[in-house]
Amino acid sequence: MATVKAWKFGDPSAPAFPDDFEIVKKAVLQVTDIKTNHNKYYGIELHRGTVKSKPVFRVFTHYGRTDDLENNPDAGQKECRHASTEGEAAAIYQSIYAEKTSAKKGYKELALASSKIGSQKARGTSSGDIDSKTVQKLAEQKAARGEAPVVKRSNLHSRVQDLVGVIYAEATEALTSTVQAKITAQGIETPLGILTLGQIEKGEEILQDLYALFQKGSKSRAKMEALSSQFYTMIPHRIGRSRASIDAAVIDTLEDFNAKQETLQLMKDMLQVNGDGGSVLYDSQVDAKYDALKCDIGYVEPHTPEWERIRDHVVKSQIKTTDLKVTNVFTLKRDTEHQVFTGAIDNQRLLFHGSRIKNWVGILSRGILMPKIVVSLGVHRTDAGWLGNGIYFGDASCTSAFYTSPSRKGVRYMALANVALGKMKDYTKITYGITAPPDGYHSCHGVRAKRGVNSEFSDDEYVIYDSRQQRLDYLVEFTM
């Protein structure tokens, strides 16, 4: 195809084109290349309009460096290529699209619930292959638009309000400080637009491919760089522009995989609680955030028999420390867990499960998940799980506390779950690759090394491989 003149948008000498036009088709493209330090976007649209009763056509493009959009949403270059027929315009559009998405250029089309680049008419509209859940959400938002929110006083206990405020604030901070995004009334907003569930799932697929390459023992830095670049193309991150930052961005360690998996899960959790037709993440009303968790949270008044029982269970279970101080106790009830809990299995125990502060919105809203790639068990231990891929619990609060992190207010959280252990298979040696307890058993137990017991486990670890064998009963707020 012959070169088509590109006019700078707004050039008075360009062919006339109306302000009121139709967008025939559009795409938002993105490429991140760690090796070359490229982090670029390219928006392309085909416009149809009418001038003096005659149809006119143009291809509108908007491109630049993605980082620049954070501070200036109008950053980048905007150009127009005019055509005399729609067929000619479509050919120009397709030529540009094919060039940008070629192996040489490497751009990928994004699926956005609401685009932030392109023409003013395109901004705020969806782009790409939108998943069905997002389509439904957009339709519900459109139907509800114009309805004034009803502000009412919260009936929640003040301590429950504080808890909800803390966990949402910490999850939001963790997300926006890692991913190149912010929380708005529309959802998780990147410089290019609103992320969709489908886009996050594409990121998960790339991460799985990276992990498979890693498991094969690949030492190819180039392959790891290329797939890492594809991951950041789908899920924009704050990487930095220095060579050291670029090198550190390559996803090539178990810690990296675990961190990215947690980030993607956090994004999915935040989209989930945001609701199909609302803007919970942006809404300041604590009741909306509480309702989105779909978890009944009650407050246990201090110094009541129940509070003292849980406090004593936490404090007296310590075997390596004595500095845990219980500040608040909450009851938890997730209806789905109670409905499916395997009550027929005996040997039920109230065990501890600790997690980082950013994860509690997710845990309370969907429960504890079985691991997908790796199990992270503390700062110095990220591996395939010392007893395989299961859900891990402890009987010592100090052990579970090690896997927590403090909020900006200095408080931490761990759950107490009713766990149906049934018949346990004891292990004194680390055994990777377990996906289910041996025949005749319901769970696995890593036995703690102590006098008279020679074991590779420094703590007692209880592992189940069916999430129906546990339910969350309490959440303990503590300091250490």
URWO-V313111 format. One record per run of one state. SS is the DSSP state (2 for helix, 1 for strand, 0 for the rest). FROM is the first residue (numbers start at 1). TO is the last residue. If there is no record, write none. Layout:
ss->SS from->FROM to->TO
ss->SS from->FROM to->TO
//
This chain:
ss->0 from->1 to->6
ss->1 from->7 to->8
ss->0 from->9 to->21
ss->1 from->22 to->33
ss->0 from->34 to->37
ss->1 from->38 to->51
ss->0 from->52 to->53
ss->1 from->54 to->65
ss->2 from->66 to->70
ss->0 from->71 to->76
ss->1 from->77 to->83
ss->0 from->84 to->85
ss->2 from->86 to->100
ss->0 from->101 to->107
ss->1 from->108 to->109
ss->0 from->110 to->111
ss->1 from->112 to->115
ss->0 from->116 to->126
ss->1 from->127 to->127
ss->0 from->128 to->131
ss->2 from->132 to->144
ss->0 from->145 to->157
ss->2 from->158 to->178
ss->1 from->179 to->179
ss->0 from->180 to->180
ss->1 from->181 to->184
ss->0 from->185 to->186
ss->1 from->187 to->190
ss->0 from->191 to->192
ss->1 from->193 to->195
ss->0 from->196 to->196
ss->2 from->197 to->215
ss->0 from->216 to->220
ss->2 from->221 to->234
ss->0 from->235 to->236
ss->1 from->237 to->237
ss->0 from->238 to->242
ss->2 from->243 to->248
ss->0 from->249 to->253
ss->2 from->254 to->274
ss->0 from->275 to->285
ss->2 from->286 to->293
ss->0 from->294 to->295
ss->1 from->296 to->300
ss->0 from->301 to->304
ss->2 from->305 to->316
ss->0 from->317 to->324
ss->1 from->325 to->333
ss->0 from->334 to->334
ss->2 from->335 to->340
ss->0 from->341 to->347
ss->1 from->348 to->354
ss->0 from->355 to->356
ss->2 from->357 to->366
ss->0 from->367 to->374
ss->1 from->375 to->376
ss->0 from->377 to->381
ss->1 from->382 to->383
ss->0 from->384 to->390
ss->1 from->391 to->394
ss->0 from->395 to->396
ss->2 from->397 to->401
ss->0 from->402 to->411
ss->1 from->412 to->420
ss->0 from->421 to->423
ss->1 from->424 to->427
ss->0 from->428 to->442
ss->1 from->443 to->446
ss->0 from->447 to->447
ss->1 from->448 to->448
ss->0 from->449 to->449
ss->1 from->450 to->450
ss->0 from->451 to->452
ss->1 from->453 to->453
ss->0 from->454 to->456
ss->1 from->457 to->457
ss->0 from->458 to->460
ss->1 from->461 to->464
ss->0 from->465 to->466
ss->2 from->467 to->469
ss->1 from->470 to->479
ss->0 from->480 to->480
//
